[in-house]
Amino acid sequence: MLDHEKGESAADRGFSQPDSAPGSEKRAVEVEPAVGRVAVVVTPFASTQYPSLDAGQMHAACSGAGWQSRLEYLNHRCAAWIGREIYDRIASHQRSVGVGEWVGAAPLRSRAASFPQDVLDQRRWGSFADYLINERTLPASEVAALEAASEAMSEFVDIAAALPFWQDTDLVLLCCKHQQLGFSLSLAQALRQNLAETYPDLPIYLFGEMVNSWSQAQAVCDAAPWIDGVLVRAPATIAQNRLDDLRHRRTVPGVAVKGGSPAEEKLARALPVTPDFGDFYDRYTKDPIESVLPVQTSVGCWWADRHHCTFCGLVEENRQYLSKSPDEIVNEFVSQIEKYESLRLVATDLLLDYKYFKSVVPKLKELDIDIDIFFEIKADLNKGQLIELRDAGINNLQAGIESFDQTTLDGMDKGTSVFQNIRFMKWCTELGINLNWIQLYGFPRETAETMDAQAELLKRLCHLQPPIGIAAVRVERGSPFFKDPGAHGMRIEGPSECNLHTYPFDLNIISAVAKEFRHGYTDDRDVEAQSTRLRAVAEAWRRDWRPDTLYYKRGVDFLKICDFRGPERVVTLRGWHARLYELLDTQLSESRLLSLLVSAGESVDAASIRETLDDLNQLGLVYGADGRWLALAPRVSRMRPQPGGATGSWS
């Protein structure tokens, strides 16, 4: 029998359907089960486009421990309540904007008397709407829609807290990852109030990225006495071994509780648990071709173990890198693909492990299935490695490019160069690999001059895939910028503006909970003014980008470089000039070029090479710095149409 595209489920239509949780009869007449019952809840504003990896891992861990686990996608119920269009817009906002947290925390604010005066004094804007319009440049119509969604949350959280399955649960675990903390706290408070008479002792814990440091977890526990604790260290590992202790509120290593905890000891490092996404794909998948399957092969960041990028706050406290074995990874991929019939895999690893090139990548290629895998990666790969990734189905990459100024890259501790960034982008274009990257600005070592120089370089790169975003660098909790701002020429000025409007807590609590912080520079520079040209050029690249505006085609002892970035022209290179350009597929010095050409039997001298490079540079066909050069035009397949346009040649 063929499966057809699924229609809208009852769960998508709201709360009118009967709850389908097992054991919905009244708790008073229920016999105590032999094993516990746990609800793992995906709260708003997690995306509705794919299942929650963190919640899926927790669900699998609880089931593996012998508990009856219910995986509840409350985010989908919320989308049905406030409208799927506005929900998806909220969920798609970057965490730094704070929209999801602000909307989700609306019930908290409605139950609070007011914001403390020290919080009000810290604000730069009178309202969250003012902040969104003036600082985040959101249209007033969009802000009005967000305010309407916020107003709807108080009624939604009360309805959610009245769902019957809470009465048939021994333990609640609320997932707090991207934009989920505000609503999770609102829901926990509503559950306490709603169940005060019928079920006052229901244990409620939080887990996830938004509360993965001890300072955050402790602050949340102290500010929200209606929760019992936060699973800080290896939540799935705790679930595998200590669920009964959580149910009875016993001290558990790795769990923070109100008033401090003697359990702040480290747990052994743990590999990611293979997630169980429950019935997500049966109930919520609208497009069986585009359905996304989250996977995770490692924890931590192998680069951060050596050199922690100065602005990165993604690495958990005391989290050292650990990855699964090649066989585990491939077997998990195959079993998950078979189980959920999804061919689009998104790896949530902070960086692809380079050991995979000798193990996982060849095994994936041997599978001979049409998978499409996303990974984050450093931009220092060679072309052969990129070909291996593409042929194995790893053809969607996010690379830490961020800048095209070497001094800035060195200050980030990225371990990459401008040459590596450009050639990586060129090779991705040539090999048909989809590339995501972000243009950042505002690093301490940047100046107006270096940012203007980057702007000029970006004009030469406009044939390559543009940045998916342009943003000022942020100070994130856990990053070297956060730990020692003075050493980086920065100062922290308080929690981000969105946090000051979101949580009705004391300023010290908000500062401890915040993931991001407002900052200034010890030299009082105006980064927005300095970056005006860079931001304008990068935004124009994003807005106006057209593929295939610079490439070359190889002929018999000649190349044709087709350049449509500006005035159309085709430049023909012949003889050793053509060979020189192809040698510059990676960066080379002039002396190395001379050596290679002479070794190939070419009659050429250093002066001729210099003259050719100068001409190519004048045409914007190469990038040169520190005595080295790199060709900017990727080679294309024979299927490209032959372009017309102005011509020039060297012979």
Phi and psi in degrees as a GROMACS rama.xvg file:
@    title "Ramachandran Plot"
@    xaxis  label "Phi"
@    yaxis  label "Psi"
@TYPE xy
-87.1423  139.472  LEU-2
-89.8635  129.574  ASP-3
-98.2593  163.684  HIS-4
-55.6768  134.668  GLU-5
-77.1866  141.515  LYS-6
-84.2306  -176.083  GLY-7
-69.355  129.646  GLU-8
-80.9837  167.827  SER-9
-60.8852  -36.348  ALA-10
-63.4074  -29.2901  ALA-11
-73.621  -19.077  ASP-12
-90.836  -2.43423  ARG-13
122.97  -144.932  GLY-14
-112.143  10.5628  PHE-15
-75.4257  -23.2406  SER-16
-74.8503  152.179  GLN-17
-66.4935  144.997  PRO-18
-70.1237  137.071  ASP-19
-102.048  10.6986  SER-20
-66.048  140.866  ALA-21
-63.8018  146.976  PRO-22
71.44  47.5649  GLY-23
-84.2813  1.34192  SER-24
-67.8841  166.928  GLU-25
-63.668  140.82  LYS-26
-62.2646  -30.1246  ARG-27
-61.4161  -29.4348  ALA-28
-105.855  11.7293  VAL-29
-91.1183  139.835  GLU-30
-81.7232  135.455  VAL-31
-59.948  125.357  GLU-32
-70.9788  159.779  PRO-33
-69.5716  -30.5742  ALA-34
-120.059  164.178  VAL-35
-79.2667  167.282  GLY-36
-121.988  126.537  ARG-37
-125.892  140.463  VAL-38
-108.111  117.482  ALA-39
-99.6554  118.194  VAL-40
-115.809  126.386  VAL-41
-92.6118  107.915  VAL-42
-93.4141  162.395  THR-43
-62.5205  145.39  PRO-44
-116.899  60.4422  PHE-45
-67.3057  149.748  ALA-46
-61.7164  146.533  SER-47
-91.9202  -3.12121  THR-48
-79.9524  -20.4204  GLN-49
-153.127  160.538  TYR-50
-73.2069  164.533  PRO-51
-84.2843  120.454  SER-52
-65.2363  -47.6817  LEU-53
-59.3827  -45.0554  ASP-54
-68.6052  -36.7808  ALA-55
-64.072  -38.164  GLY-56
-66.884  -42.261  GLN-57
-64.581  -41.9097  MET-58
-59.5376  -44.4865  HIS-59
-65.0485  -40.4265  ALA-60
-65.288  -41.2572  ALA-61
-66.6047  -43.4947  CYS-62
-63.9772  -39.8379  SER-63
-64.6598  -25.0007  GLY-64
-83.3735  2.50759  ALA-65
91.2231  7.69398  GLY-66
-89.3977  154.176  TRP-67
-82.6202  108.643  GLN-68
-108.233  132.275  SER-69
-111.487  123.45  ARG-70
-98.8584  109.207  LEU-71
-107.053  115.545  GLU-72
-88.6058  76.312  TYR-73
-66.9668  -21.4916  LEU-74
-62.3848  -34.9075  ASN-75
-70.9078  -36.5128  HIS-76
-62.6523  -39.1885  ARG-77
-65.7869  -40.8631  CYS-78
-60.9357  -38.024  ALA-79
-68.1166  -31.0431  ALA-80
-75.8184  -48.6094  TRP-81
-94.3463  -8.64692  ILE-82
107.245  127.629  GLY-83
-64.9125  -35.125  ARG-84
-63.9948  -49.7588  GLU-85
-69.9467  -34.7596  ILE-86
-59.9248  -48.7693  TYR-87
-65.1045  -32.052  ASP-88
-66.5823  -41.5618  ARG-89
-63.8365  -46.9987  ILE-90
-64.1839  -26.3095  ALA-91
-84.1828  -9.30622  SER-92
-68.3202  148.274  HIS-93
-64.824  148.3  GLN-94
-57.3789  -35.276  ARG-95
-65.2729  -23.7815  SER-96
-72.8382  -34.4413  VAL-97
84.2155  10.8334  GLY-98
-63.2472  -48.816  VAL-99
-62.1227  -41.1106  GLY-100
-65.7647  -41.0632  GLU-101
-64.993  -45.565  TRP-102
-65.1834  -44.2699  VAL-103
-66.0763  -29.7822  GLY-104
-87.932  5.52851  ALA-105
-55.2894  -42.3353  ALA-106
-63.1525  -32.5091  PRO-107
-61.0703  -46.52  LEU-108
-66.6687  -36.4919  ARG-109
-68.0935  -25.6706  SER-110
-91.6687  -12.5916  ARG-111
-88.019  149.845  ALA-112
-64.8986  -49.6784  ALA-113
-173.343  172.527  SER-114
-80.8721  141.633  PHE-115
-60.2679  151.696  PRO-116
-62.6665  -35.8236  GLN-117
-66.1359  -28.1084  ASP-118
-71.765  -45.2696  VAL-119
-60.1969  -36.7165  LEU-120
-68.3669  -25.3787  ASP-121
-80.5466  -19.8614  GLN-122
-69.4258  143.602  ARG-123
-94.2996  -21.5515  ARG-124
-122.652  147.87  TRP-125
-70.7623  -26.5199  GLY-126
-145.785  165.444  SER-127
-65.5989  -35.2431  PHE-128
-62.221  -43.1458  ALA-129
-59.8747  -42.4571  ASP-130
-60.7025  -45.887  TYR-131
-65.6528  -40.0235  LEU-132
-75.1246  -44.273  ILE-133
-89.0959  -36.6066  ASN-134
-97.0569  -35.0721  GLU-135
-102.098  -2.55056  ARG-136
53.3583  37.9417  THR-137
-79.9918  143.313  LEU-138
-62.7144  148.562  PRO-139
-59.074  -34.7101  ALA-140
-64.9128  -38.674  SER-141
-66.2094  -42.0876  GLU-142
-63.8954  -39.4953  VAL-143
-62.0306  -39.3015  ALA-144
-65.9555  -37.6644  ALA-145
-66.8793  -39.0511  LEU-146
-65.0526  -37.4195  GLU-147
-66.1254  -39.9027  ALA-148
-63.6815  -39.3028  ALA-149
-61.4932  -42.0192  SER-150
-65.3528  -28.4823  GLU-151
-78.9112  -13.7195  ALA-152
-72.5363  -31.4346  MET-153
-63.3387  -42.3972  SER-154
-69.7128  -39.3409  GLU-155
-63.4815  -42.9555  PHE-156
-66.5831  -33.312  VAL-157
-67.834  -41.1828  ASP-158
-65.4821  -41.8524  ILE-159
-62.4957  -40.0646  ALA-160
-71.1302  -15.4022  ALA-161
-95.753  1.83617  ALA-162
-59.8611  141.76  LEU-163
-68.1217  -22.917  PRO-164
-70.4675  -17.7791  PHE-165
-61.0525  -32.9473  TRP-166
-69.3478  -15.4527  GLN-167
-112.916  34.4878  ASP-168
-130.399  139.583  THR-169
-98.9136  -14.5926  ASP-170
-160.521  135.889  LEU-171
-117.296  130.786  VAL-172
-122.642  113.438  LEU-173
-99.9151  124.605  LEU-174
-79.1683  127.618  CYS-175
-125.51  80.9894  CYS-176
-109.262  -121.856  LYS-177
-68.7682  113.311  HIS-178
61.1342  34.5202  GLN-179
-117.064  -10.1595  GLN-180
-67.1729  -44.4901  LEU-181
-56.7748  -49.104  GLY-182
-71.4941  -35.7852  PHE-183
-59.2053  -42.5995  SER-184
-66.3607  -38.7896  LEU-185
-63.3003  -43.6526  SER-186
-65.918  -44.6426  LEU-187
-59.0901  -41.9194  ALA-188
-64.3841  -41.5517  GLN-189
-66.7889  -37.8182  ALA-190
-62.7804  -43.2084  LEU-191
-59.0461  -43.5349  ARG-192
-72.2706  -41.4563  GLN-193
-70.2343  -33.9345  ASN-194
-101.499  13.4806  LEU-195
-57.0837  -36.4461  ALA-196
-93.9355  -41.4185  GLU-197
-85.6271  -31.4945  THR-198
-152.707  67.0197  TYR-199
-72.6056  -15.4291  PRO-200
-104.454  18.1754  ASP-201
-64.8069  117.242  LEU-202
-73.547  133.576  PRO-203
-128.321  123.971  ILE-204
-127.564  154.428  TYR-205
-109.801  155.331  LEU-206
-154.662  157.009  PHE-207
129.753  176.71  GLY-208
-59.2234  -33.3752  GLU-209
-73.4381  -9.60282  MET-210
-137.082  43.9332  VAL-211
-102.461  15.854  ASN-212
-120.944  152.925  SER-213
-64.7221  -37.0426  TRP-214
-64.5059  -42.6178  SER-215
-63.6123  -49.3061  GLN-216
-60.5184  -42.9458  ALA-217
-65.2717  -40.6812  GLN-218
-63.9039  -41.8339  ALA-219
-62.7096  -43.6129  VAL-220
-62.1053  -41.519  CYS-221
-71.8288  -33.3852  ASP-222
-82.9303  -24.8881  ALA-223
-124.032  79.9599  ALA-224
-65.1094  -9.11084  PRO-225
-80.5369  -4.85419  TRP-226
-104.08  156.618  ILE-227
-94.5935  -18.1848  ASP-228
166.754  178.559  GLY-229
-130.555  127.72  VAL-230
-81.1348  101.564  LEU-231
-90.7604  -51.0631  VAL-232
-94.56  123.696  ARG-233
43.3324  65.6155  ALA-234
-54.3768  -42.8593  PRO-235
-65.9249  -33.9492  ALA-236
-65.5884  -41.444  THR-237
-59.8782  -42.5476  ILE-238
-64.3027  -35.1352  ALA-239
-66.6038  -25.7755  GLN-240
-124.034  -21.616  ASN-241
-132.182  27.0764  ARG-242
-62.023  -40.2621  LEU-243
-64.9072  -35.0658  ASP-244
-64.6931  -39.3277  ASP-245
-64.3694  -41.5326  LEU-246
-59.4553  -36.1511  ARG-247
-100.133  13.0933  HIS-248
56.75  39.7506  ARG-249
-84.4385  159.965  ARG-250
-65.8085  129.061  THR-251
-131.066  126.981  VAL-252
-56.2973  135.217  PRO-253
90.6691  0.663619  GLY-254
-117.122  124.649  VAL-255
-90.377  143.691  ALA-256
-135.066  168.654  VAL-257
-60.4901  137.745  LYS-258
82.2331  9.247  GLY-259
95.4306  158.342  GLY-260
-144.837  136.784  SER-261
-76.0755  3.04167  PRO-262
-97.3954  22.4163  ALA-263
-79.7144  13.1835  GLU-264
-69.0295  157.622  GLU-265
-75.5261  143.962  LYS-266
-97.8901  158.317  LEU-267
-60.5923  145.057  ALA-268
-59.1923  143.106  ARG-269
-131.947  139.895  ALA-270
-74.9117  156.249  LEU-271
-61.8805  141.522  PRO-272
-81.1518  140.395  VAL-273
-65.3803  121.151  THR-274
-74.7736  153.495  PRO-275
-119.549  113.483  ASP-276
-90.7768  11.3073  PHE-277
61.4104  -136.863  GLY-278
-99.5426  23.0559  ASP-279
-54.0128  -49.9312  PHE-280
-69.3631  -27.8238  TYR-281
-75.3194  -36.0115  ASP-282
-91.7613  -33.8246  ARG-283
-121.131  -5.24442  TYR-284
-78.1162  120.376  THR-285
-96.4225  -29.7588  LYS-286
-124.702  101.304  ASP-287
-65.7784  -17.6269  PRO-288
-80.1569  -40.8015  ILE-289
-95.7974  4.8617  GLU-290
-59.971  141.212  SER-291
-108.287  135.338  VAL-292
-114.968  107.538  LEU-293
-73.5058  139.917  PRO-294
-137.693  162.13  VAL-295
-147.594  126.134  GLN-296
-109.28  -11.0653  THR-297
-153.212  165.394  SER-298
-124.83  153.673  VAL-299
78.0597  -167.613  GLY-300
-139.834  118.664  CYS-301
-65.1526  -30.2275  TRP-302
-72.2448  -39.3832  TRP-303
-64.4893  -26.923  ALA-304
-64.4152  -22.57  ASP-305
-105.827  -48.7384  ARG-306
-142.968  104.478  HIS-307
-78.4049  114.588  HIS-308
-53.0398  132.392  CYS-309
-60.273  -27.8608  THR-310
-101.152  -2.05317  PHE-311
-87.5542  123.936  CYS-312
-114.234  20.0756  GLY-313
-82.7054  -21.0776  LEU-314
-79.9729  126.171  VAL-315
-66.0095  154.859  GLU-316
-57.0845  131.775  GLU-317
56.7008  24.2807  ASN-318
-95.5403  108.288  ARG-319
-89.4209  155.932  GLN-320
-71.1422  139.432  TYR-321
-151.89  131.748  LEU-322
-128.018  155.182  SER-323
-72.5799  164.19  LYS-324
-74.503  156.6  SER-325
-54.9229  -44.0203  PRO-326
-65.019  -40.027  ASP-327
-60.3173  -43.7931  GLU-328
-63.909  -51.2062  ILE-329
-65.3325  -42.4172  VAL-330
-63.4191  -38.7231  ASN-331
-66.744  -44.5366  GLU-332
-56.3086  -48.2621  PHE-333
-63.8923  -45.6204  VAL-334
-65.7803  -39.2073  SER-335
-69.6717  -39.6861  GLN-336
-62.2231  -43.2599  ILE-337
-66.1177  -39.9006  GLU-338
-70.595  -43.6341  LYS-339
-105.589  -4.85668  TYR-340
53.1808  41.489  GLU-341
-115.741  136.859  SER-342
-109.709  -0.778085  LEU-343
-102.047  104.743  ARG-344
-102.102  136.408  LEU-345
-119.401  111.254  VAL-346
-83.6041  127.946  ALA-347
-91.655  6.85136  THR-348
-57.3232  144.818  ASP-349
-68.8423  -32.4227  LEU-350
-151.902  140.9  LEU-351
-64.7069  133.721  LEU-352
-75.6264  124.795  ASP-353
-67.2197  -17.3106  TYR-354
-64.7489  -20.6191  LYS-355
-65.095  -21.9466  TYR-356
-63.6748  -27.4948  PHE-357
-96.2157  -3.37369  LYS-358
-137.067  -70.1907  SER-359
-66.7722  -46.1145  VAL-360
-59.7716  -48.9372  VAL-361
-60.8749  -37.5904  PRO-362
-65.6397  -39.1199  LYS-363
-65.0119  -39.721  LEU-364
-62.2764  -36.4469  LYS-365
-69.5768  -19.0472  GLU-366
-63.4776  -32.9725  LEU-367
57.0729  47.3078  ASP-368
-123.941  155.536  ILE-369
-87.4434  67.2963  ASP-370
-89.1687  155.175  ILE-371
-131.982  108.111  ASP-372
-115.067  136.68  ILE-373
-103.208  135.269  PHE-374
-140.706  149.747  PHE-375
-89.7844  147.143  GLU-376
-155.919  157.014  ILE-377
-78.1253  156.321  LYS-378
-90.988  19.0425  ALA-379
-101.081  14.7925  ASP-380
-69.6034  152.705  LEU-381
-89.9665  172.391  ASN-382
-65.7404  -37.5095  LYS-383
-61.4625  -38.6974  GLY-384
-66.8269  -38.2551  GLN-385
-64.8814  -38.7313  LEU-386
-62.9511  -41.3487  ILE-387
-61.8244  -43.6638  GLU-388
-61.5694  -47.4984  LEU-389
-59.1103  -46.1962  ARG-390
-68.8599  -20.0149  ASP-391
-90.398  -0.0449458  ALA-392
93.2211  0.0920019  GLY-393
-88.9239  79.9758  ILE-394
-119.814  16.7893  ASN-395
-127.981  115.949  ASN-396
-124.877  146.768  LEU-397
-118.264  120.087  GLN-398
-112.611  144.835  ALA-399
-82.0175  72.3981  GLY-400
-83.8954  -63.3258  ILE-401
65.1385  -37.347  GLU-402
-153.855  158.334  SER-403
-124.471  31.5611  PHE-404
-121.564  124.348  ASP-405
-66.7129  -39.1452  GLN-406
-61.6677  -39.4246  THR-407
-66.1457  -45.322  THR-408
-60.4408  -41.1561  LEU-409
-62.197  -39.5805  ASP-410
-67.7555  -26.6762  GLY-411
-74.3072  -18.8025  MET-412
64.3897  40.5702  ASP-413
-77.424  -28.0473  LYS-414
74.1205  22.6083  GLY-415
-133.221  168.598  THR-416
-123.702  167.023  SER-417
-60.5677  -42.7625  VAL-418
-57.4405  -45.0581  PHE-419
-64.3626  -39.9557  GLN-420
-60.5583  -46.3426  ASN-421
-69.0145  -45.1985  ILE-422
-66.735  -34.8694  ARG-423
-59.9254  -46.3911  PHE-424
-63.6048  -41.2088  MET-425
-63.6208  -45.5636  LYS-426
-66.044  -37.512  TRP-427
-61.3899  -41.5328  CYS-428
-62.6591  -45.0433  THR-429
-65.3752  -36.2045  GLU-430
-93.209  -0.617895  LEU-431
74.8019  28.36  GLY-432
-94.8915  129.406  ILE-433
-74.9317  128.738  ASN-434
-120.894  130.48  LEU-435
-113.194  135.306  ASN-436
-158.047  162.99  TRP-437
-124.243  136.966  ILE-438
-89.5736  116.346  GLN-439
-106.221  155.1  LEU-440
-146.911  165.255  TYR-441
95.6505  21.3137  GLY-442
-77.1338  151.009  PHE-443
-56.9552  -32.6126  PRO-444
-85.3696  -4.57951  ARG-445
-77.6496  152.107  GLU-446
-131.003  170.608  THR-447
-59.653  -35.9099  ALA-448
-68.7223  -42.6662  GLU-449
-69.9161  -32.9444  THR-450
-71.9581  -35.7201  MET-451
-65.9683  -37.5497  ASP-452
-64.4796  -38.7633  ALA-453
-62.7147  -41.101  GLN-454
-58.4621  -41.9644  ALA-455
-65.6698  -39.0645  GLU-456
-66.4313  -38.8953  LEU-457
-58.7715  -31.5776  LEU-458
-62.9423  -29.0998  LYS-459
-79.8196  -18.7358  ARG-460
-100.524  8.16748  LEU-461
-68.8751  -6.74835  CYS-462
-83.67  -14.1173  HIS-463
-90.7378  169.388  LEU-464
-65.1861  128.125  GLN-465
-76.6671  168.248  PRO-466
-66.8843  148.211  PRO-467
-82.9504  -9.30984  ILE-468
-165.067  155.659  GLY-469
-125.596  122.421  ILE-470
-148.451  150.908  ALA-471
-73.8016  144.284  ALA-472
-62.0715  145.313  VAL-473
-115.487  156.505  ARG-474
-95.9145  112.796  VAL-475
-109.681  145.124  GLU-476
-55.4516  136.046  ARG-477
90.6942  -12.8056  GLY-478
-82.6667  158.419  SER-479
-56.5602  -34.8799  PRO-480
-57.2462  -41.45  PHE-481
-73.0383  -41.7237  PHE-482
-70.6436  -34.0376  LYS-483
-146.894  70.3121  ASP-484
-61.0065  -37.2574  PRO-485
-60.9074  -34.9506  GLY-486
-66.492  -17.2381  ALA-487
-110.814  16.2213  HIS-488
71.0112  28.1674  GLY-489
-128.469  165.511  MET-490
-141.515  140.593  ARG-491
-88.5184  130.444  ILE-492
-109.678  3.3927  GLU-493
131.374  174.315  GLY-494
-63.8575  157.35  PRO-495
-59.1731  154.477  SER-496
-57.0367  -40.2762  GLU-497
-62.3631  -36.6951  CYS-498
-65.0475  -33.6102  ASN-499
-67.9256  -19.6072  LEU-500
-101.24  -9.81276  HIS-501
-94.2882  -51.1925  THR-502
-104.185  124.974  TYR-503
-83.1443  51.4549  PRO-504
-111.013  171.186  PHE-505
-64.929  156.662  ASP-506
-60.1217  -39.0725  LEU-507
-65.7836  -32.4493  ASN-508
-70.1604  -46.5094  ILE-509
-60.1031  -41.088  ILE-510
-63.6907  -33.976  SER-511
-78.013  -28.4057  ALA-512
-83.7238  -30.9256  VAL-513
-59.0095  142.939  ALA-514
-90.8127  -28.3843  LYS-515
-130.861  154.444  GLU-516
-136.211  144.409  PHE-517
-68.7823  143.164  ARG-518
-143.948  159.779  HIS-519
-130.169  -173.058  GLY-520
-121.428  145.121  TYR-521
-65.4748  -21.2631  THR-522
-97.2728  7.22971  ASP-523
58.0005  32.3571  ASP-524
-65.6588  155.767  ARG-525
-105.167  93.5201  ASP-526
-64.841  -38.6351  VAL-527
-63.6017  -39.165  GLU-528
-69.7443  -40.8861  ALA-529
-64.4605  -30.9789  GLN-530
-97.0314  11.6486  SER-531
-55.1625  -50.9427  THR-532
-66.5839  -42.9867  ARG-533
-59.5661  -46.2382  LEU-534
-65.2994  -38.2476  ARG-535
-65.4889  -44.2487  ALA-536
-67.6929  -43.3818  VAL-537
-63.6757  -40.3384  ALA-538
-67.2962  -38.9825  GLU-539
-63.7151  -37.7518  ALA-540
-59.9925  -48.0298  TRP-541
-61.2895  -42.8601  ARG-542
-72.8799  -40.4673  ARG-543
-106.352  5.16388  ASP-544
-59.1541  133.83  TRP-545
-127.828  133.833  ARG-546
-71.7194  162.557  PRO-547
62.3241  39.8736  ASP-548
-98.0758  -6.81554  THR-549
-150.461  121.648  LEU-550
-162.893  168.24  TYR-551
-129.735  155.826  TYR-552
-125.99  137.715  LYS-553
-91.0871  134.051  ARG-554
-113.156  -156.617  GLY-555
-88.2175  101.789  VAL-556
63.2117  27.54  ASP-557
-154.89  161.521  PHE-558
-126.358  146.633  LEU-559
-116.307  115.979  LYS-560
-97.4443  116.95  ILE-561
-100.391  116.107  CYS-562
-121.902  110.891  ASP-563
-121.047  24.2006  PHE-564
-71.0667  -25.1472  ARG-565
-142.641  -128.094  GLY-566
-58.0249  130.905  PRO-567
-67.6926  136.049  GLU-568
-157.659  152.534  ARG-569
-122.391  119.665  VAL-570
-103.447  125.741  VAL-571
-102.727  125.691  THR-572
-109.652  134.616  LEU-573
-124.806  155.499  ARG-574
61.0298  -134.286  GLY-575
-68.9151  -22.7162  TRP-576
-63.248  -40.8756  HIS-577
-65.6438  -43.0618  ALA-578
-64.8761  -36.8694  ARG-579
-59.4227  -44.9777  LEU-580
-64.5948  -39.1759  TYR-581
-72.3213  -29.739  GLU-582
-63.6518  -27.4645  LEU-583
-83.7661  21.1086  LEU-584
-60.6524  -29.7203  ASP-585
-122.437  165.463  THR-586
-71.3389  136.188  GLN-587
-139.715  152.783  LEU-588
-82.0055  162.675  SER-589
-63.9518  -37.2482  GLU-590
-66.5471  -36.7287  SER-591
-69.1435  -39.6798  ARG-592
-58.1854  -46.6946  LEU-593
-59.7867  -44.4944  LEU-594
-62.3062  -43.6243  SER-595
-67.9359  -41.365  LEU-596
-67.7846  -42.2369  LEU-597
-64.5699  -41.0413  VAL-598
-62.5385  -27.2443  SER-599
-85.7742  4.67505  ALA-600
89.7524  12.7472  GLY-601
-82.9536  142.4  GLU-602
-94.0991  96.2485  SER-603
-149.447  153.678  VAL-604
-128.446  170.784  ASP-605
-61.2525  -38.719  ALA-606
-63.5737  -40.4598  ALA-607
-65.6424  -39.5944  SER-608
-63.849  -44.8483  ILE-609
-60.0657  -43.8173  ARG-610
-62.6248  -43.4026  GLU-611
-64.0665  -43.676  THR-612
-63.7521  -39.1795  LEU-613
-62.4718  -41.6053  ASP-614
-64.7948  -44.7772  ASP-615
-63.3819  -37.9426  LEU-616
-66.0283  -39.6036  ASN-617
-60.8936  -33.0953  GLN-618
-85.5983  -2.95002  LEU-619
73.1511  27.1647  GLY-620
-99.3619  -6.41889  LEU-621
-137.601  162.127  VAL-622
-120.28  131.827  TYR-623
-130.41  141.634  GLY-624
-162.881  140.539  ALA-625
54.7079  37.7178  ASP-626
79.0789  8.07791  GLY-627
-120.606  159.132  ARG-628
-137.634  151.768  TRP-629
-141.949  131.068  LEU-630
-71.8484  140.144  ALA-631
-96.8967  -19.697  LEU-632
-86.1062  124.684  ALA-633
-78.8625  155.162  PRO-634
-85.2333  143.579  ARG-635
-115.753  169.076  VAL-636
-75.6665  170.429  SER-637
-70.0119  -11.6384  ARG-638
-80.772  -7.4328  MET-639
-68.5457  141.187  ARG-640
-69.4209  144.161  PRO-641
-71.6929  119.752  GLN-642
-78.7869  163.077  PRO-643
-104.237  -171.087  GLY-644
126.849  -178.772  GLY-645
-66.9494  153.941  ALA-646
-129.95  155.22  THR-647
-150.536  163.421  GLY-648
-156.63  157.919  SER-649
-123.436  143.78  TRP-650
